[in-house]
Amino acid sequence: MNFKARLKALEQRRQASNQRFRIVASTSGVPLNLANSTCKRTLVANGLFTEIVDLDGSDQGLTDEDLEEFVARFPVEDSR
């Protein structure tokens, strides 16, 4: 299965489950700096809700609660 087919399958599974699709990128071995980290949250017309989190540093020690609080600070862009 190629990349486009896998992505389409993930999108369809996400739509069927009505959950968000979150990608978190971090760097191992570097202390976390949330001040320089970013997040882009997007809701598209087909209902797909994506969150792309780019952490400046390692996510080691970052709790799920801390990550949720960080992500919640960013607005949801409506691309519909």
Secondary structure as the mmCIF struct_conf table of DSSP 4:
data_model
#
loop_
_struct_conf.conf_type_id
_struct_conf.id
_struct_conf.beg_label_comp_id
_struct_conf.beg_label_asym_id
_struct_conf.beg_label_seq_id
_struct_conf.end_label_comp_id
_struct_conf.end_label_asym_id
_struct_conf.end_label_seq_id
HELX_RH_AL_P HELX_RH_AL_P1 PHE A 3 SER A 17
TURN_TY1_P TURN_TY1_P1 ASN A 18 ASN A 18
STRN STRN1 PHE A 21 ALA A 25
TURN_TY1_P TURN_TY1_P2 SER A 28 GLY A 29
BEND BEND1 VAL A 30 VAL A 30
HELX_RH_3T_P HELX_RH_3T_P1 LEU A 34 ASN A 36
STRN STRN2 THR A 38 LEU A 43
TURN_TY1_P TURN_TY1_P3 ALA A 45 ASN A 46
BEND BEND2 GLY A 47 GLY A 47
STRN STRN3 PHE A 49 ASP A 54
BEND BEND3 ASP A 56 GLY A 57
TURN_TY1_P TURN_TY1_P4 GLN A 60 GLY A 61
HELX_RH_AL_P HELX_RH_AL_P2 ASP A 64 ALA A 72
TURN_TY1_P TURN_TY1_P5 ARG A 73 ARG A 73
BEND BEND4 PHE A 74 PHE A 74
HELX_LH_PP_P HELX_LH_PP_P1 PRO A 75 PRO A 75
STRN STRN4 VAL A 76 ASP A 78
#
